[in-house]
């Protein structure tokens, strides 16, 4: 029988034992908690039986699950009994007490069983490359080493902690010795979650030797292997062999990969003992230890991957560390292709890198509790772009989608006004609406998404309808117009030691400029409204040419250029007539308004000063927040 068959038989035996033990609990009137634990183990056995039957799992998984189940059964003291005959009135109470004493340890074992099973299920039993995304402090380094407990002996961990010291060799070592040292290094604990005592002048020397010596082990074995393979080739030629091409060694492959990444330098090993480099434009060599950290780590990773055990697991903690963005994706693409026999498990917080692993299964390390409790979730398929979804999953605050670009004035203002939100600017109002809805559909999310859009080109009915989706509107065509708020301007004028009356001059000039540009503003408004209409609507499907023409005609009839223009013109005229300054700010689409403030306040950096005032004077927040909908200001990100 195979190990799989043996385990399935073990599950069937366990189910029989569980059924009888549950009966014992019932007869002895054991606490219902214990009876419920029996049901949970029985359910687990049935699920496990289905998974084992349907999947071709590696031996290590079967052994892990069998050990977990065996440990749980050990907390059932009467599981070996064949019937209920041993239960007598005089021992019934003692049997009950003995069983109930196992409730707590059995509960803990079930939690471990559930975690292990969920863990392997979510990682698809390591059947493909995996990217586990987690923020700093999410337990990635601890997880990288704990994974080795569950993976076969062919697993190797590449730690995020690297001491990149390249040694200088005096000769080539014995290959058998270097290979054994490499294997010892590959199975060693790489977490470095250790300390040392300062008593009696204690120091960290031994730790540094371990970390700093890893590069030596990697390079020493590459050099030794190359020497053996080339010696064998030469011996074969001397004995009359007919092989013409010099065999390619792992060191040769490592040099080729490195040289394909670093374009301006060439890495060589001409003497067969030490690695050297030279500039493309120079013939003189210099030693490898003079490389930059990025160049060293590229060689370090290449040497690690090429020498990982065959058909093994390569666990890489922070694969982006020290590497420049220009070579990061290319390096791992090459290494994955070179070692297609291996499964790569990346633990990272670099979202660009995570997105670049297009074929890998992605999971989210949601939380970590010391010493070894992780909450890991699958990255769900969603309408959100993957890079944005990965970024937002790690947020512990509610999300506020808004129109704008990264680094824009919009984002800076919102980050100051709404510090309890994670601000996520996206391309346009349609993206805000779609992404807010999509995020809130995600399962197992403890945060919510809210949307903030400009109301100027949407009907009142639609704006009201999307409020139930946590999407709110406000009217401010230019975010910088917020800084032209009358009260805000007065505070700025006061700080500049200027009379507050100057603010009236700014207001007058703003309204006067609107009067001057009234035709331009009305026309631009109509152009934007047409663009919104085309993006938000679509021509109904036609099954005949006549239907297509009819549907298109109906679609275009909804675009009422003259009517929209006249409505906007009348609205602006009314604002100007009433000197309605707040309404002017909300509708005036002109990035040049700050020049009016600059002129009257006698400065040249109005926007920069306004941002600083908003950031460092908390009383200004309410001056600006009043322009935002209460659906956002009242939520406060909580």
N, C-alpha and C positions, 0 to 999 in steps of 0.2 A: 504493500500500500504506500501511496505517496504521502508526504507530510500534510498535504491538503486533505486527503481522505481521512487521515488519522485525526485531524482537527475537527472535521465534520462529525466524525464518530464521537469525539470528545464532547462536542456541543449537544448531541442527542442524549448522551449519558447525563450531562449536566442538567438538561431539561427535565429528565425523569427524577433526578435528585431534588431539583428545585420544587417540582410539583409535590413530591412527598413531604418535603420539609415545610412547605406552605401548609399542608394538611396538619402537620404536627403543631404549627403555630396556631391554627384555628382551634384544634382540640384543646390546647393548653391555654387558650384565651390570651395569646401574646398580644402586646400593644399593636394597634393598627399600623403604626409607622413601620414596624418590621414586616408586616404583611405586604404593605405597599412597596417596600424595598425588594421583596421577592418578585413582585410583578414587574418592577423595572428591570431586574436582571433577566427575567424570562423574555421581556421585550427586546432587550439588548441581544440575547442569544439568537432570537429569531431574525433580527436585522443582520447580525453577523453571519449567520448561516446563509442568508440570501447573498450578501456581498462576497463571501468566500466562494460560493457556488458559481457566481457569475463572472468573477474577475480572476485573472491569473496573477495572484499576489506573490511577491517575493517571499522567501522563507523567513526573512527577519520580521516582516509584518505579521505573519502567522504566529511566529514565536511570541511576539509582543502581545498580541491579542489573547493568546492562550495563557500567558503568564498573568495578564490582567484578570482574566476570568477565573483562573485557579486561585488567585489571591482572594477574590470576592467569595468564592465557595468555601474557602478556609474559615470564613467568619460564620458559617452555618454549622454549628457543632454536631448536629444529628443527621447530616446529609448522607452518611454511610449506612444508616439504618435501612432495612429492607421493608419494614412495615411499621404499624403503630402499636404493636403488641407490648413494647417496652414501657408504654405510658400506663402508670398505675395511679390510683388516687393519692398514694403517699408520696410519689415523686413528681407529681404534676406541677407543683409550685416551683420546685427546684429547676425543672426543665424550663419553665417559663422564664425564671430569673436568668438562667444561663444564656438563653437565646437573646433576651432583651439587653444583656450586657454587651452584645455585639452590634447594637444599633449604630452607635457613633462611628466605630471603625469601618463598618460596612457602608455607611453614608459617605465617608471620606473616600473609600475605594471606588464607589460608584461615580463620584465626581471626577476622579482620575480617569476612570474608564471612559466616561462621556467625553472628557477633554481629548484624550488620545484618539478616540474614534472620530470625533468631529474634526480634529486637527488633520488626520491623514485623509479624511474624506474631502475636506476643503482644499487640500493640496493635491487632490486627485491621485493619491498614492504615488506621488513623484513620478508620474508617467510622462511629464514634459518639463521643460525649463520653467522656473518659478521666480517671480519677483514679489518679495514681501516688502511693502511700503510701510514705514513707521517713522514718526518724528523722533528727535533725540529724547532719550529717556523711555522709549517704548519697549526696551528690552531686546533690541536686535542682537547685540553682542552676546548676551546670555543665551538667546535662542540659537545662535549660530553654533555654540558648543553643545547645547542640549540636544540639538538635532542629531549629533553623532551617536547619542545613546540609542536612537531609533533606527538609524541608517546602518547599512552593512559596514564591515571593516574597510570597504573600499571608499568610504567617505573621507574627504579632506577639507579642512577649514582654512581659508585664507583670511587672517585677522585684519581688522582695520588698523591695529596698532603695529606699526612697522618701524624698525630702526634700520635705515637704509645705508648700511656700511658695506662697501664692496671690498673684499680682501685682496691682497696681492699674494699670489701663490709662488712657491719656490720650485714646485714640481708637480707632476700628476700623481694623484693618490690611487690606491688600489680600488678598483671598481666595486668589488664585493663589499668592502668596508664602507665606501661612500653610499652605496645603495641601501645598506642596512641603516646607516645614519639618517638617510632620507625617509625611510619607512618609519623610523622611530619619531622623527620630527612630524610626520603627517598625522600620527595618532595622538600626539601630545596635546594637552589642553592649551588653547590659544586665547582664552578669555582674559588672562592676566588680571583677574579680579583678586589680587593678592596684596599682601603688605609685607613689611619687614620691621623688625624691632631695632630701635636706635640704641638699645642697651648694649654696653660694651663696644661702643663705636660701630654698631651694625650699619650696613648700607645696602644699597640696591644693586650691588655689583653682579650678583648671580642672576638677577632678573635681566639685566642689560646684556649679560653674556648669552642668555637664552634667546632674547630677541635679536640681538646684533649678530648672533651666529647663524641665523636662519638663512641669510643670503649666502654665507659660505657653504652651507650644506647643499643648497640648490645648485650653485655654480660648480662646486667640487664634483658633484655627480655628473653634471653635463660634460665637464672636461674629461673625467675618467671614462665615461661611456664612449665619447668620441675617440679617445686614444685606443681603447680595446677594439672598437669596430674597424678603425683604420689599420691597426696592426694585423687584425685578421685578414683584411683585404690584401695587405702587402704580402703576408705569408702565403695566401692563396695564389697570388701572382707568381711568387718565387717558385712555388710547387707546380707551376705550369697551368694555373687556372686561366680561363678564357673570359672572365668578367672584365669589362672595359670601363664602365662608369664607377666612379668612387661612390660608395654608399652614403646616403644622406643621414646624418645623425640628428638627434634632438637639438644639439647646440647649433648645427647648421640651420635648422628650421627657425630657432630662436633669433639668430642673427638676421635671417631673411625677413622675419616679421618685424623686428625692431627697425630695420632699415627702411621698410615700406611705410612706417609711421613717421619717423623723424627724417624729413626730407633734406635738411641742410648738413647732416653729418653721416658718416659711415662707420659702423661698428664692425670690428674684425677680431680674429684670434689667430694671427699668422704663426705665432710660435707654439701654438697648441697648449699654452699654459695660462696666459693672461689675456684678458679682453682689453682692446685698445680702441680709440676713436680718432677720427681725423675729419677736418672740415672738407667739404666737397672741393673747395678751391685750393686745398693745401695738401702736401705730400707728407707732412710731419705728423706723427701720432702723439697722442697723450693718453694717460691711464684712465680707465673707466671710473675710478672713484671721484674724478673731477666733474662728472655729469651733474646736471640739475636734479632736484628731487623727482620732478616729473619724468625725466628720462630714466632715472634709476628704477622708479616704481613700475614703469612699463616693462623693463627687463625682468624685474622681480616677478611680476604677474605672468609674463610669458613663460619664465622658467618653472613657475609653480604649475601652471595649467598643462604644459607639455609633459610634465613628470607625474601628473595625477594618476592614480591607479586605473587600470583598464576597466571600462564600463562602470565607472564609479560615480560618486556624487561630489560635486565641487561647490562648496558653500562659501560664498564671497561676501564678507562683511564690508559694506561701503565701497563698492567697486569703483566709485568715482573719485576716491580720495587721491589727492596730489596730481590727478590727471587733468590736462587742459581739455576744454570742451571740443576742440578741433580734432582730437585723436580718440576721445573716450568711446564714442559709438563704433568707430572703425576698429579699434583694438578688440573690443568684445565680439564684434561680428566675426573677425578673423579667428579668434580663439574658439568660439562656438563651432565654427565650420571645421577647424582643425581637430576638435575633440567632439565629434558628433556621437561618439560612443558614450559620452558622459551626460549626466543631468546637471545643469547649472542652477543653483539656488542663490539668488541675489537678495541681500538684505540692505535696503537703501532708503534714504529720505530725499534723494535727488529725483524730482518728478520728471525732468527731461530725459534722464537716463531710463527711468521706468517705462516711459512712453516709447522709447526707442526699441525696447525688447518686444517687438510686434507679435511674435508667436508664443511668447511665454504666458503661462497662467499667472494672473496677478491677484494677490491677496492683500488685505489691509490689516496690519497689526494695530487693532483698535485700542487696546490697553494692556498694561502689564502690572502685575502685583508680585513683589518679591516673595519667594525666591524663584518660582517657576510656574506662574499662572498667567497665561496669555489669553486675551480675547481676540480671536482671529476671524475675519469675515471675508467672504469672497467679494471681489470688486464686481458689482452687478453691471450687466449691460444696460445702457441708459442713453437717452438722447443727448446728454451732456458730452462735449468733447472729452476724450479720455484724460488728456493732460489737465483740464480744468477740474474734472471729477476727482482725480487723485489729489490735487491741491486742496480741495474743499473737504475731503473726507477726514483730514487730520484736524480740522478746526474744532475747537471746543466751544466756539461761540456761534450764534446764529449767523446766517449768511445774508448779506444785503447785495443783491444784484442791482447794478445801476448802469446807465448809459455812459460810455466814455472809454478811455484807454488807460492802460497801466501807466502810472506816473503823471497822469493829467491833473489839472487843477481840481476837477470833479472828485477824483479819488482822494486827494489830499484834504479837501474840505470835509468829505464824508468821514474820513478816518478821524479827524479832530472832533467833529460834531457827534459821531456815533461810535465811540471807542469800544462799546460792548458788542459790536457787530464785526464780522469779517467782511470787509468791503471787497466786492468782486466786480470791477467794471467790465462790461461786454460791449459788443459792437453797436447795437441799436436796441430800440424798445421791443422789437419782436424777439430778440435773443433774451432780453430780460424776462419777458413773459414766458417763453418756452423753457428757459433754464430754471426758473423758479418752480414751475409746475413739475418739471422732470426731477429736480432734487427732492421735492417733497413726496415723490412717489417711491423714493428709495427705501428698501426695507432695513430694519435694524439701525436706523439713524436717530441719534438723540438730539440733534439740532434741527432747526427749521430754516427755510429760505424765505426771504421777503424780496419783493421787487419794487423799484422806484423808477417811474417813467415820466416823461414830459407829456402833459395832458393836451398840448396845443392842437394836435392833429387827430384826436380820437373823440368819438361821440360820447355824450354823457351816459347813455345806456350801456355802452361797452365798458366804460371806466367803472361803472357801478358793478357790473357783472364780474369783473376780474378781481374786485376787492376781496371776494370770498376765497380767492386763491392766494391771498397775502400779497397782492400786487396793487400798489397805490400810486397815485399820480400827483404831480404838482407842476405848476407852470413857472418855469424859469428857463428861457431859451438859452441863456448863457450863464454858466455857474459863477463867472466873475462878476456878474451883475449883483450878486448877493452882497458883495463888498461895498456897493453903492447905496446900501440901506442908509436912510437918513440918520438914525441913531448911531450906527456904526461909524459913519463919516464924521459925526460930531466928536466922537471919542478919539478918532484919529487926529482930527484937527487940534483937539485939546493937547494931545501928546506932542504935537508939532509946534505947540505954543502959538497957535493961530486962533483967531476969533471964530466962534461957531457960525457966525452969519455967513461965512464963506461957503457953507454947505448949501445955502439958498442959491448961490451963484452956480454951483455944480448942478443942482436940480434944474434950474432954468435952462442951462446950456444943454443938458441931456434931452429935455423935452423939445427944445428948439431944434436940435439935431434930428429928432424923430420927425418933426414937421418938415424939415428939409428932405428927408429920405422917405417920406411917406409912400411915394409911388414904388420905390425900390423895395421897401419892406413888404408892401402888399404883394408885389409880384414874386418876391422870393418865397413868401409864405405859400402862395399857390403852387409854385414849383415843388416845394417840399411836400405839400399835401398830396400832389399827384404821385410823387415817388412812394409815399406811404401807402396810398391806395393800391398801387401796383404790387407792392410787397405783401400787403395784407389781404388781397383778394386774388381770385383766379377766374379765368374764363371756364364756364361750365363745359363739360365734355359733350362734343357733338358726334353723332353717329353717321351723319351725312353732310356733304358740303353746305347744304342749306341750313342745317342746324348749327354748324360751325359759324356761318356768317351771322345768323340770328343771335347766337350767344355772344359773339364778339360785339355786335352792335349794342346789345343790352348792356354789356360790360362797360363800353366806352361812354354810353349815355349817362352813366353815373358820375363821370368826370365833368363838372360844371365850372369851367374856368372863369367865365365872366361873373357868374353868381358868387363864387368863392372870393374873387377879387373885390367885388363890390362890398361884400359883407366885411371883409378885413379892412377895407378902406374906411368904411363908416365907423367901425370899431376904433380904429386909430384916431380918426378925427374927433370922436367923442372923448377919448382919453386926453388928447391935446387941448380940447376946449375946456375940459374940467381940471386941467393941470394935475391929472391923476398920476402922481409920481410912482407909487408902488406898482400900479398897473403897467406903467411905462417900462419899469425894470423887468417885469415878468414877460413882456412881449417883444422888447427891443432886441433884435438879433444883430449885434454889432460888437465885435471884439475890440473895437477902437474906443469904447466909452472910457476906458481907463486913462486915455490921454487927456480927457477933460479933467479928471481928478488930479492927474499929474500937474496940469497947468495951474489950477487954482491952489493946490497944496504946495506948489513949488518944489516938487520932487520928481524923480524919474523912474522910480521903482514901486509904483503904487501896489501892484499885485503882491510882490514879495513882502512889503510892509504889512499889507492886510492879512496875509497868511500868518505872519509872526504875531500880529495882534490877536488873531483868532486863536492861535495856539497857546499863547501865554497869558491872555486875559480871559478868564473863564466867564466873566459877566457878558462877554460878547456872544456866547453860545446861544443864549435865549434870543438875542437880537436876530440871529440868523435862523434858528430852528423854527421860528414862527412861520417861515415860508414853506415848511415841510408838512406833509399830512400827519395827523395825529396817529394814523395807523402805523406809522414808522416811529415817531417820537415817543409814543406811549409804550412801545414794545421794549425799547432800550436793549435789544439784543438778548433778552432773557427768555 
